[in-house]
Amino acid sequence: MHENESNTSERLTRESDSLKDDRLEHMERVFADLLEAIGEDGGREGLVKTPGRAARSFEFLTQGYRQSVEEIVNGAIFHSDASEIVMVKDIELYSMCEHHLLPFIGRAHVAYIPDGKVIGLSKVARIVDLFARRLQIQEQLTTQVAEALMSALHPTGVAVVIEAKHLCMMMRGVQKQNSVMKTSCLRGVFQDDARTRSEFLALLRQ
């Protein structure tokens, strides 16, 4: 790496670290105010360090805002003659409902049919995480994963199914403990061709 490139990289790293520090300090103040607002004593032993811990937790849980699909994929797309369904099942996901800031937890099942290109296996899970680590609704998350794969790979089709339990429904409101929400997004041949769609659903049930 040339000296100028090295200096630029170091400067960008310092700027990124500075922004992160500012963000964490801001969130820490917000969490301290929140503890006070709910009637807690932020000075008691068990809560003294809670605002800092909560800030670092939210920094991690929302890291998807500071990532991009291009960064995640990082060139891990390869030429292939494969033309049948490629499927990754049971990808664990943890996200947060944008309406109540409570978690929803579940699994994503992602399939695509290559058109000359395949993507590294772990990248599929990382794309799911990218969008899950933002404030979300499940319907939007499902669509975003499908559209990201369509854009990155240009396959003949993509299918995404997500099933999750929402704590905003389990801990508050109707308090239904066993309800599961399922969403799907079909693109390309999965949407247009009944036979391909049936094959995907059969793989999903196995």
KOLMARBA-215314 format. One record per residue: residue in three letters; residue number from 1; x, y, z of N, C-alpha, C in turn; chain. Coordinates in Angstrom, 3 decimals, decimal comma. Layout:
% KOLMARBA-215314
   resn   resi        n_x        n_y        n_z       ca_x       ca_y       ca_z        c_x        c_y        c_z   chain
    Ala    NUM          X          Y          Z          X          Y          Z          X          Y          Z       A
...
% end
This chain:
% KOLMARBA-215314
   resn   resi        n_x        n_y        n_z       ca_x       ca_y       ca_z        c_x        c_y        c_z   chain
    Met      1      0,852     -1,196      0,000      0,000      0,000      0,000      0,886      1,244      0,000       A
    His      2      0,600      2,212     -0,875      1,366      3,445     -0,934      1,154      4,255      0,335       A
    Glu      3      2,085      5,148      0,628      2,014      5,941      1,860      0,743      6,759      1,927       A
    Asn      4      0,350      7,388      0,799     -0,867      8,206      0,796     -2,094      7,364      1,077       A
    Glu      5     -2,130      6,153      0,490     -3,262      5,262      0,724     -3,308      4,829      2,189       A
    Ser      6     -2,133      4,557      2,768     -2,064      4,163      4,175     -2,548      5,289      5,073       A
    Asn      7     -2,127      6,510      4,781     -2,550      7,665      5,584     -4,053      7,882      5,477       A
    Thr      8     -4,583      7,725      4,263     -6,025      7,887      4,064     -6,797      6,840      4,845       A
    Ser      9     -6,316      5,583      4,808     -6,977      4,499      5,529     -6,971      4,755      7,034       A
    Glu     10     -5,837      5,213      7,549     -5,740      5,506      8,981     -6,663      6,653      9,373       A
    Arg     11     -6,749      7,681      8,506     -7,627      8,817      8,793     -9,085      8,382      8,821       A
    Leu     12     -9,488      7,552      7,848    -10,871      7,079      7,805    -11,201      6,220      9,017       A
    Thr     13    -10,224      5,425      9,462    -10,435      4,597     10,648    -10,632      5,468     11,881       A
    Arg     14     -9,796      6,517     12,009     -9,939      7,428     13,155    -11,292      8,129     13,132       A
    Glu     15    -11,709      8,569     11,939    -13,010      9,245     11,828    -14,142      8,299     12,181       A
    Ser     16    -14,046      7,035     11,730    -15,079      6,042     12,041    -15,140      5,772     13,535       A
    Asp     17    -13,969      5,628     14,163    -13,930      5,382     15,612    -14,504      6,564     16,378       A
    Ser     18    -14,226      7,777     15,893    -14,740      8,973     16,559    -16,261      9,042     16,473       A
    Leu     19    -16,792      8,721     15,294    -18,248      8,709     15,124    -18,894      7,661     16,022       A
    Lys     20    -18,239      6,498     16,126    -18,762      5,441     16,984    -18,777      5,891     18,438       A
    Asp     21    -17,697      6,528     18,885    -17,638      7,014     20,263    -18,736      8,031     20,530       A
    Asp     22    -18,946      8,952     19,590    -20,005      9,960     19,747    -21,374      9,294     19,820       A
    Arg     23    -21,578      8,300     18,971    -22,862      7,602     18,945    -23,112      6,878     20,273       A
    Leu     24    -22,088      6,205     20,784    -22,227      5,478     22,044    -22,492      6,437     23,205       A
    Glu     25    -21,792      7,560     23,231    -22,015      8,539     24,293    -23,432      9,081     24,256       A
    His     26    -23,923      9,347     23,040    -25,285      9,843     22,884    -26,300      8,809     23,391       A
    Met     27    -26,126      7,558     22,966    -27,055      6,514     23,395    -26,986      6,292     24,896       A
    Glu     28    -25,794      6,402     25,461    -25,651      6,216     26,908    -26,458      7,271     27,665       A
    Arg     29    -26,398      8,510     27,201    -27,200      9,562     27,839    -28,687      9,279     27,709       A
    Val     30    -29,095      8,795     26,548    -30,510      8,488     26,313    -30,980      7,384     27,260       A
    Phe     31    -30,167      6,341     27,420    -30,558      5,249     28,302    -30,586      5,705     29,768       A
    Ala     32    -29,683      6,583     30,145    -29,707      7,121     31,509    -30,999      7,901     31,742       A
    Asp     33    -31,395      8,703     30,744    -32,653      9,444     30,847    -33,844      8,499     30,910       A
    Leu     34    -33,784      7,415     30,153    -34,880      6,450     30,141    -35,055      5,806     31,517       A
    Leu     35    -33,938      5,431     32,149    -34,025      4,839     33,490    -34,682      5,805     34,467       A
    Glu     36    -34,316      7,069     34,361    -34,916      8,069     35,232    -36,401      8,232     34,932       A
    Ala     37    -36,748      8,208     33,634    -38,138      8,422     33,224    -39,071      7,321     33,718       A
    Ile     38    -38,560      6,076     33,822    -39,432      4,991     34,289    -39,481      4,906     35,812       A
    Gly     39    -38,740      5,793     36,491    -38,797      5,834     37,941    -37,685      5,098     38,648       A
    Glu     40    -36,642      4,726     37,899    -35,527      4,014     38,514    -34,480      4,982     39,048       A
    Asp     41    -33,640      4,464     39,924    -32,512      5,218     40,450    -31,261      4,792     39,689       A
    Gly     42    -30,842      5,614     38,749    -29,681      5,274     37,928    -28,390      5,199     38,710       A
    Gly     43    -28,414      5,656     39,955    -27,213      5,625     40,762    -27,069      4,386     41,617       A
    Arg     44    -28,081      3,526     41,611    -27,959      2,330     42,464    -27,001      1,330     41,830       A
    Glu     45    -26,465      0,447     42,662    -25,352     -0,405     42,244    -25,623     -1,177     40,955       A
    Gly     46    -26,798     -1,782     40,841    -27,085     -2,628     39,688    -27,270     -1,874     38,393       A
    Leu     47    -27,460     -0,538     38,480    -27,772      0,240     37,279    -26,700      1,247     36,888       A
    Val     48    -25,672      1,392     37,697    -24,659      2,412     37,424    -24,066      2,263     36,025       A
    Lys     49    -23,770      1,044     35,632    -23,139      0,805     34,334    -24,127      0,375     33,248       A
    Thr     50    -25,412      0,333     33,585    -26,415     -0,131     32,617    -26,504      0,751     31,369       A
    Pro     51    -26,495      2,080     31,469    -26,575      2,878     30,233    -25,457      2,567     29,250       A
    Gly     52    -24,243      2,364     29,755    -23,130      2,027     28,869    -23,295      0,657     28,248       A
    Arg     53    -23,730     -0,304     29,053    -23,943     -1,657     28,523    -25,046     -1,647     27,468       A
    Ala     54    -26,135     -0,936     27,763    -27,261     -0,883     26,825    -26,850     -0,197     25,528       A
    Ala     55    -26,034      0,837     25,626    -25,571      1,546     24,420    -24,752      0,617     23,538       A
    Arg     56    -23,831     -0,133     24,151    -23,008     -1,056     23,362    -23,850     -2,178     22,767       A
    Ser     57    -24,875     -2,595     23,516    -25,784     -3,624     23,002    -26,540     -3,113     21,772       A
    Phe     58    -27,072     -1,903     21,845    -27,807     -1,340     20,713    -26,885     -1,074     19,527       A
    Glu     59    -25,638     -0,719     19,808    -24,663     -0,532     18,732    -24,516     -1,823     17,934       A
    Phe     60    -24,469     -2,950     18,641    -24,348     -4,243     17,968    -25,651     -4,629     17,275       A
    Leu     61    -26,769     -4,458     17,960    -28,056     -4,899     17,423    -28,512     -4,092     16,214       A
    Thr     62    -27,925     -2,920     16,016    -28,314     -2,081     14,872    -27,156     -1,891     13,895       A
    Gln     63    -26,185     -2,790     13,912    -25,017     -2,628     13,048    -25,359     -2,711     11,569       A
    Gly     64    -26,528     -3,241     11,238    -26,936     -3,320      9,838    -27,061     -1,968      9,162       A
    Tyr     65    -27,277     -0,900      9,958    -27,337      0,447      9,380    -25,978      0,902      8,868       A
    Arg     66    -24,925      0,292      9,366    -23,575      0,723      9,026    -22,863     -0,292      8,136       A
    Gln     67    -23,649     -1,136      7,467    -23,124     -2,126      6,547    -23,884     -2,031      5,224       A
    Ser     68    -23,300     -2,596      4,194    -23,953     -2,625      2,886    -23,863     -4,037      2,325       A
    Val     69    -24,728     -4,344      1,373    -24,690     -5,652      0,723    -23,355     -5,845      0,017       A
    Glu     70    -22,858     -4,796     -0,627    -21,583     -4,890     -1,344    -20,444     -5,248     -0,385       A
    Glu     71    -20,452     -4,635      0,785    -19,428     -4,919      1,789    -19,526     -6,355      2,280       A
    Ile     72    -20,750     -6,833      2,480    -20,959     -8,192      2,973    -20,540     -9,215      1,913       A
    Val     73    -20,970     -9,017      0,678    -20,661     -9,974     -0,390    -19,159    -10,000     -0,663       A
    Asn     74    -18,539     -8,833     -0,747    -17,085     -8,706     -0,844    -16,491     -9,601     -1,939       A
    Gly     75    -17,143     -9,616     -3,076    -16,603    -10,344     -4,224    -16,806    -11,845     -4,206       A
    Ala     76    -17,526    -12,370     -3,225    -17,697    -13,830     -3,112    -18,818    -14,336     -4,015       A
    Ile     77    -18,739    -13,973     -5,297    -19,671    -14,447     -6,319    -18,841    -15,170     -7,371       A
    Phe     78    -19,262    -16,388     -7,714    -18,436    -17,246     -8,553    -19,239    -17,770     -9,743       A
    His     79    -18,562    -17,970    -10,854    -19,208    -18,544    -12,035    -19,555    -20,008    -11,771       A
    Ser     80    -20,712    -20,412    -12,276    -21,158    -21,789    -12,063    -22,135    -22,192    -13,156       A
    Asp     81    -22,115    -23,481    -13,481    -23,080    -24,023    -14,441    -24,348    -24,527    -13,751       A
    Ala     82    -24,398    -24,427    -12,441    -25,580    -24,894    -11,709    -26,816    -24,146    -12,169       A
    Ser     83    -27,911    -24,890    -12,310    -29,144    -24,253    -12,768    -30,366    -24,759    -12,009       A
    Glu     84    -30,124    -25,468    -10,911    -31,213    -25,954    -10,074    -31,289    -25,122     -8,792       A
    Ile     85    -32,298    -25,394     -7,981    -32,508    -24,619     -6,767    -31,340    -24,783     -5,793       A
    Val     86    -30,833    -23,668     -5,327    -29,864    -23,637     -4,232    -30,602    -23,082     -3,020       A
    Met     87    -30,588    -23,826     -1,920    -31,409    -23,433     -0,768    -30,607    -23,493      0,518       A
    Val     88    -30,760    -22,463      1,338    -30,176    -22,440      2,683    -31,341    -22,317      3,666       A
    Lys     89    -31,500    -23,357      4,480    -32,634    -23,396      5,413    -32,191    -23,076      6,832       A
    Asp     90    -33,172    -22,671      7,624    -33,004    -22,529      9,074    -31,879    -21,568      9,455       A
    Ile     91    -31,834    -20,424      8,793    -30,884    -19,379      9,166    -31,468    -18,633     10,368       A
    Glu     92    -30,822    -18,738     11,506    -31,325    -18,057     12,694    -31,293    -16,548     12,475       A
    Leu     93    -32,340    -15,877     12,934    -32,322    -14,421     12,837    -32,875    -13,799     14,113       A
    Tyr     94    -32,304    -12,660     14,444    -32,719    -11,881     15,608    -32,850    -10,443     15,143       A
    Ser     95    -34,052     -9,902     15,283    -34,278     -8,538     14,845    -35,099     -7,812     15,895       A
    Met     96    -35,397     -6,534     15,624    -36,167     -5,743     16,575    -37,310     -5,045     15,859       A
    Cys     97    -38,480     -5,195     16,436    -39,684     -4,571     15,899    -39,550     -3,050     15,955       A
    Glu     98    -39,783     -2,398     14,828    -39,627     -0,943     14,782    -40,772     -0,213     15,476       A
    His     99    -41,832     -0,929     15,818    -42,974     -0,285     16,473    -42,828     -0,222     17,995       A
    His    100    -42,205     -1,250     18,591    -42,115     -1,312     20,051    -40,694     -1,499     20,569       A
    Leu    101    -39,728     -1,623     19,658    -38,331     -1,861     20,036    -38,189     -3,125     20,884       A
    Leu    102    -38,967     -4,138     20,535    -38,861     -5,440     21,184    -38,403     -6,462     20,142       A
    Pro    103    -37,714     -7,505     20,578    -37,151     -8,451     19,608    -38,208     -9,312     18,921       A
    Phe    104    -37,882     -9,740     17,709    -38,542    -10,914     17,139    -37,458    -11,867     16,680       A
    Ile    105    -37,713    -13,141     16,895    -36,699    -14,185     16,769    -37,250    -15,299     15,898       A
    Gly    106    -36,473    -15,771     14,953    -36,987    -16,834     14,101    -35,944    -17,411     13,175       A
    Arg    107    -36,429    -17,867     12,014    -35,580    -18,523     11,028    -35,944    -18,028      9,635       A
    Ala    108    -34,909    -17,941      8,804    -35,125    -17,588      7,397    -34,733    -18,770      6,530       A
    His    109    -35,491    -18,977      5,467    -35,189    -20,004      4,472    -35,049    -19,274      3,129       A
    Val    110    -33,888    -19,410      2,518    -33,581    -18,634      1,322    -33,195    -19,573      0,182       A
    Ala    111    -33,796    -19,369     -0,981    -33,472    -20,187     -2,149    -33,308    -19,293     -3,371       A
    Tyr    112    -32,461    -19,744     -4,291    -32,330    -19,044     -5,565    -31,948    -20,045     -6,645       A
    Ile    113    -32,194    -19,678     -7,877    -31,792    -20,496     -9,026    -30,740    -19,716     -9,798       A
    Pro    114    -29,507    -20,218     -9,831    -28,410    -19,472    -10,464    -28,630    -19,271    -11,965       A
    Asp    115    -28,098    -18,185    -12,441    -28,039    -17,931    -13,873    -26,589    -17,600    -14,222       A
    Gly    116    -25,720    -18,614    -14,029    -24,305    -18,436    -14,325    -23,449    -18,030    -13,156       A
    Lys    117    -24,083    -17,667    -12,003    -23,306    -17,218    -10,848    -23,924    -17,761     -9,558       A
    Val    118    -23,040    -18,132     -8,613    -23,477    -18,521     -7,270    -22,749    -17,643     -6,264       A
    Ile    119    -23,297    -17,602     -5,047    -22,722    -16,773     -3,997    -22,212    -17,665     -2,877       A
    Gly    120    -21,144    -17,230     -2,203    -20,606    -17,989     -1,078    -21,684    -18,296     -0,058       A
    Leu    121    -21,700    -19,510      0,451    -22,771    -19,984      1,335    -22,991    -19,067      2,528       A
    Ser    122    -21,911    -18,678      3,200    -22,060    -17,863      4,413    -22,624    -16,485      4,101       A
    Lys    123    -22,470    -16,035      2,856    -22,932    -14,697      2,495    -24,456    -14,602      2,543       A
    Val    124    -25,133    -15,720      2,274    -26,601    -15,711      2,346    -27,036    -15,392      3,774       A
    Ala    125    -26,422    -16,071      4,749    -26,751    -15,812      6,149    -26,367    -14,396      6,555       A
    Arg    126    -25,243    -13,907      6,036    -24,802    -12,562      6,390    -25,736    -11,490      5,819       A
    Ile    127    -26,301    -11,758      4,647    -27,265    -10,809      4,080    -28,524    -10,766      4,940       A
    Val    128    -28,965    -11,935      5,417    -30,100    -11,957      6,336    -29,789    -11,128      7,576       A
    Asp    129    -28,600    -11,325      8,153    -28,204    -10,575      9,349    -28,126     -9,077      9,077       A
    Leu    130    -27,626     -8,713      7,914    -27,491     -7,301      7,560    -28,809     -6,561      7,733       A
    Phe    131    -29,883     -7,138      7,195    -31,177     -6,460      7,268    -31,889     -6,709      8,595       A
    Ala    132    -31,586     -7,852      9,234    -32,199     -8,133     10,537    -31,658     -7,203     11,613       A
    Arg    133    -30,400     -6,769     11,469    -29,790     -5,900     12,475    -30,144     -4,436     12,231       A
    Arg    134    -31,413     -4,218     11,922    -31,986     -2,882     11,812    -33,369     -2,948     12,451       A
    Leu    135    -33,950     -1,806     12,768    -35,333     -1,817     13,221    -36,177     -2,251     12,035       A
    Gln    136    -37,091     -3,209     12,257    -37,730     -3,871     11,137    -39,186     -4,191     11,407       A
    Ile    137    -39,878     -4,491     10,327    -41,084     -5,307     10,371    -40,772     -6,538      9,515       A
    Gln    138    -41,345     -7,647      9,869    -40,956     -8,905      9,218    -41,252     -8,899      7,722       A
    Glu    139    -42,362     -8,275      7,348    -42,716     -8,235      5,933    -41,626     -7,541      5,109       A
    Gln    140    -41,133     -6,419      5,632    -40,102     -5,664      4,929    -38,787     -6,428      4,902       A
    Leu    141    -38,437     -7,058      6,012    -37,201     -7,840      6,091    -37,178     -8,926      5,025       A
    Thr    142    -38,291     -9,618      4,858    -38,386    -10,697      3,879    -38,129    -10,180      2,467       A
    Thr    143    -38,752     -9,070      2,146    -38,594     -8,476      0,820    -37,175     -7,970      0,595       A
    Gln    144    -36,582     -7,359      1,609    -35,240     -6,805      1,458    -34,205     -7,891      1,165       A
    Val    145    -34,321     -9,030      1,843    -33,385    -10,134      1,599    -33,522    -10,623      0,161       A
    Ala    146    -34,759    -10,792     -0,300    -34,986    -11,266     -1,661    -34,452    -10,279     -2,695       A
    Glu    147    -34,734     -9,000     -2,505    -34,295     -7,996     -3,471    -32,768     -7,867     -3,491       A
    Ala    148    -32,138     -8,025     -2,328    -30,678     -7,936     -2,267    -30,031     -9,050     -3,067       A
    Leu    149    -30,561    -10,272     -2,951    -30,009    -11,389     -3,715    -30,272    -11,241     -5,212       A
    Met    150    -31,456    -10,752     -5,567    -31,754    -10,517     -6,971    -30,771     -9,502     -7,563       A
    Ser    151    -30,479     -8,452     -6,819    -29,595     -7,404     -7,302    -28,145     -7,873     -7,377       A
    Ala    152    -27,713     -8,673     -6,388    -26,309     -9,099     -6,331    -25,990    -10,192     -7,338       A
    Leu    153    -26,953    -11,113     -7,567    -26,672    -12,311     -8,371    -27,337    -12,314     -9,741       A
    His    154    -28,440    -11,587     -9,879    -29,267    -11,642    -11,083    -29,635    -13,091    -11,429       A
    Pro    155    -30,155    -13,835    -10,457    -30,549    -15,221    -10,723    -31,869    -15,259    -11,485       A
    Thr    156    -32,276    -16,458    -11,873    -33,575    -16,557    -12,549    -34,723    -16,446    -11,559       A
    Gly    157    -34,424    -16,607    -10,280    -35,465    -16,444     -9,274    -34,902    -16,518     -7,868       A
    Val    158    -35,638    -15,909     -6,931    -35,298    -15,945     -5,507    -36,575    -16,190     -4,722       A
    Ala    159    -36,456    -16,989     -3,663    -37,584    -17,213     -2,757    -37,076    -17,097     -1,324       A
    Val    160    -37,801    -16,338     -0,517    -37,445    -16,160      0,893    -38,685    -16,385      1,744       A
    Val    161    -38,545    -17,237      2,757    -39,609    -17,444      3,748    -39,010    -17,191      5,126       A
    Ile    162    -39,706    -16,405      5,915    -39,270    -16,142      7,293    -40,402    -16,497      8,237       A
    Glu    163    -40,067    -17,205      9,312    -41,026    -17,503     10,367    -40,428    -17,036     11,682       A
    Ala    164    -41,218    -16,296     12,457    -40,657    -15,701     13,670    -41,718    -15,513     14,742       A
    Lys    165    -41,235    -15,478     15,979    -42,064    -15,125     17,124    -41,718    -13,704     17,549       A
    His    166    -42,750    -12,923     17,841    -42,583    -11,505     18,147    -42,888    -11,234     19,611       A
    Leu    167    -41,884    -10,721     20,325    -42,090    -10,452     21,741    -43,075     -9,312     21,980       A
    Cys    168    -43,266     -8,457     20,966    -44,258     -7,392     21,137    -45,671     -7,970     21,201       A
    Met    169    -45,847     -9,187     20,711    -47,137     -9,872     20,786    -47,182    -10,831     21,969       A
    Met    170    -46,016    -11,293     22,410    -45,957    -12,276     23,482    -45,888    -11,629     24,869       A
    Met    171    -45,172    -10,515     24,998    -44,947     -9,888     26,300    -45,971     -8,814     26,626       A
    Arg    172    -46,610     -8,260     25,604    -47,541     -7,143     25,808    -48,754     -7,374     24,918       A
    Gly    173    -49,664     -6,426     24,894    -50,824     -6,538     24,005    -51,633     -7,789     24,266       A
    Val    174    -51,829     -8,619     23,234    -52,678     -9,806     23,373    -51,989    -10,932     24,136       A
    Gln    175    -50,661    -10,869     24,301    -49,896    -11,835     25,093    -50,179    -13,282     24,670       A
    Lys    176    -50,025    -13,539     23,392    -50,196    -14,888     22,850    -48,817    -15,523     22,668       A
    Gln    177    -48,557    -16,588     23,416    -47,208    -17,131     23,505    -46,825    -18,064     22,349       A
    Asn    178    -47,795    -18,635     21,685    -47,491    -19,672     20,698    -47,726    -19,244     19,255       A
    Ser    179    -47,984    -17,977     19,044    -48,247    -17,502     17,688    -46,926    -17,336     16,921       A
    Val    180    -46,948    -17,738     15,662    -45,786    -17,616     14,789    -46,217    -16,887     13,521       A
    Met    181    -45,447    -15,898     13,133    -45,741    -15,156     11,907    -44,874    -15,706     10,784       A
    Lys    182    -45,495    -15,961      9,630    -44,759    -16,447      8,463    -44,968    -15,478      7,309       A
    Thr    183    -43,865    -15,131      6,655    -43,927    -14,244      5,497    -43,097    -14,837      4,369       A
    Ser    184    -43,463    -14,501      3,151    -42,716    -15,006      1,997    -42,571    -13,908      0,963       A
    Cys    185    -41,516    -14,039      0,167    -41,306    -13,146     -0,974    -40,753    -13,989     -2,110       A
    Leu    186    -41,444    -14,006     -3,231    -41,042    -14,788     -4,403    -40,742    -13,841     -5,552       A
    Arg    187    -39,616    -14,092     -6,206    -39,232    -13,279     -7,346    -38,845    -14,190     -8,519       A
    Gly    188    -39,008    -13,688     -9,728    -38,618    -14,430    -10,918    -39,437    -15,697    -11,099       A
    Val    189    -38,748    -16,813    -11,434    -39,456    -18,048    -11,752    -40,209    -18,624    -10,566       A
    Phe    190    -39,785    -18,314     -9,351    -40,529    -18,798     -8,185    -41,924    -18,180     -8,136       A
    Gln    191    -42,030    -16,989     -8,658    -43,324    -16,315     -8,706    -44,115    -16,700     -9,950       A
    Asp    192    -43,420    -16,887    -11,059    -44,098    -17,050    -12,337    -44,380    -18,499    -12,734       A
    Asp    193    -43,596    -19,441    -12,200    -43,697    -20,824    -12,635    -44,195    -21,706    -11,497       A
    Ala    194    -45,373    -22,290    -11,662    -45,992    -23,075    -10,597    -45,170    -24,304    -10,242       A
    Arg    195    -44,538    -24,924    -11,232    -43,753    -26,128    -10,970    -42,525    -25,812    -10,107       A
    Thr    196    -41,842    -24,727    -10,416    -40,679    -24,323     -9,632    -41,089    -23,947     -8,217       A
    Arg    197    -42,199    -23,256     -8,103    -42,704    -22,871     -6,783    -43,047    -24,098     -5,959       A
    Ser    198    -43,656    -25,092     -6,579    -44,007    -26,328     -5,875    -42,761    -27,079     -5,417       A
    Glu    199    -41,709    -27,076     -6,245    -40,462    -27,740     -5,866    -39,849    -27,052     -4,650       A
    Phe    200    -39,881    -25,726     -4,643    -39,361    -24,977     -3,496    -40,138    -25,310     -2,226       A
    Leu    201    -41,454    -25,335     -2,326    -42,275    -25,636     -1,152    -42,051    -27,049     -0,652       A
    Ala    202    -41,809    -27,976     -1,565    -41,529    -29,348     -1,161    -40,195    -29,421     -0,399       A
    Leu    203    -39,181    -28,699     -0,892    -37,888    -28,654     -0,192    -38,034    -28,012      1,180       A
    Leu    204    -38,899    -27,027      1,257    -39,116    -26,317      2,507    -39,741    -27,231      3,564       A
    Arg    205    -40,600    -28,125      3,108    -41,300    -29,019      4,046    -40,420    -30,174      4,518       A
    Gln    206    -39,390    -30,499      3,786    -38,554    -31,655      4,132    -37,810    -31,433      5,430       A
% end
